[in-house]
């Protein structure tokens, strides 16, 4: 079985059809850094984990459900997906 590297993980994010153009560009920059240095700093590694969480299968399913309901504005889709990750009684949920 092949070893999973940051390169594999970043390719997966870049090729995700739900990934925004901004996040694809950012993942591409992270990939360029990784190829040059063969490692990521702690902060960059954290960003990879956050991108993986943002485009996890569960998050992509939530985005697809919103699209199926007729929502096409990417800002609304992002806010509703973010709302699903907040604690039900938190200030964040009320704000969103």
PEUR-V116660 format. One line per field, one symbol per residue. ss: DSSP state (~ for helix, > for strand, _ for the rest). phi: phi as a letter, one per 20 degrees, with the letter a starting at -180 (. if undefined). psi: psi as a letter, one per 30 degrees, with the letter a starting at -180 (. if undefined). A space follows every 10 residues. Layout:
ss=???
phi=???
psi=???
This chain:
ss=_____~~~~~ ~~~~______ ~~~~~~~~~~ ~~~~~~~___ _~~~~~~~~~ ~~~~__~~~~ ~~~~~~~~__ ___~~~~~~~ ~~~_______ ~~~~~_
phi=.ffedfffff gfffeffeff ffffffffff ffffffdmad fgffffffff ffffdfgfff ffffffffen fdffffffff ffgfeefgde fgffff
psi=kkkkleeeee eeeefkffkl eeeeeeeeee eeeeeefglk leeeeeeeee eeeehleeee eeeeeeeffg kfjfeeeeee eeefflkegl eeeee.
